[in-house]
């Protein structure tokens, strides 16, 4: 699932593709749970409008229109937002990927899973939003309107402080990893970066949030900022479906210390990485380095 780094990498790539351009046509699939705003309303509000800004809030992208309306985009678990010129095997079905000759370019044509297709008046490169599982979301926020999704978010994980985490964790029995996954506490963190930050902070993911010390929360906050910044620098983690809007893979997956490395030796102490389940989610940690 794309987390803060992958969404930020996406924002940086498509900012030049969107901002300052006028939408000539918005193609959509039929109405479904992907659309928080019905497709016909989206088309009416967006076609003919210029996109002025593109911002990120946690795992959400917000495209600001010249009318003051905003288009909220969330990649969900398998969403892909990319330019029409992108080439990548990740854009093909498993069957098509298996039959693709090694020397061939993985060219993509909009399919039944391409729920948004932006065409621009300058007739330049188009933008696609594709999501096979439809867990992604798109919503039109009318100028001046509040957003329940955005208003509930905690501070961005790139700016979160140890004091904030300590205050929100005090007296709580929930596992510290689940505290980090709570978007009302800190926005943008998911499974990958929670595991990686807790490893750097030397705190086990199952520890009760209320039993983590102020000093440990300071280490966790610093570790979050470190791993998120490094992942953005390396283009995000392309473990499953994520790819940058130009079709390139991220590289952070090659630097993971614990996430999805069950049984592999810890890069620091050599102990086998363990996997546990916390509230139906996997968590990975080193029994030698984390307490």
Secondary structure as UniProt FT lines:
FT   HELIX           4..18
FT   TURN            19..20
FT   STRAND          22..28
FT   TURN            33..34
FT   HELIX           39..46
FT   TURN            47..48
FT   STRAND          50..57
FT   TURN            58..59
FT   STRAND          60..65
FT   TURN            66..67
FT   STRAND          70..74
FT   TURN            76..78
FT   STRAND          80..83
FT   TURN            84..85
FT   HELIX           89..91
FT   HELIX           94..98
FT   TURN            102..103
FT   TURN            112..113
FT   STRAND          114..120
FT   TURN            121..122
FT   STRAND          127..130
FT   STRAND          137..141
FT   TURN            143..144
FT   HELIX           148..151
FT   STRAND          155..156
FT   TURN            157..159
FT   HELIX           162..169
FT   TURN            170..171
FT   HELIX           176..181
FT   TURN            183..185
FT   STRAND          186..187
FT   HELIX           191..201
FT   TURN            205..206
FT   HELIX           209..211
FT   HELIX           214..233
FT   TURN            234..235
FT   TURN            245..246
FT   HELIX           252..255
FT   TURN            259..260
FT   TURN            262..263
FT   TURN            267..269
FT   STRAND          272..278
FT   TURN            279..280
FT   STRAND          281..286
FT   TURN            287..289
//
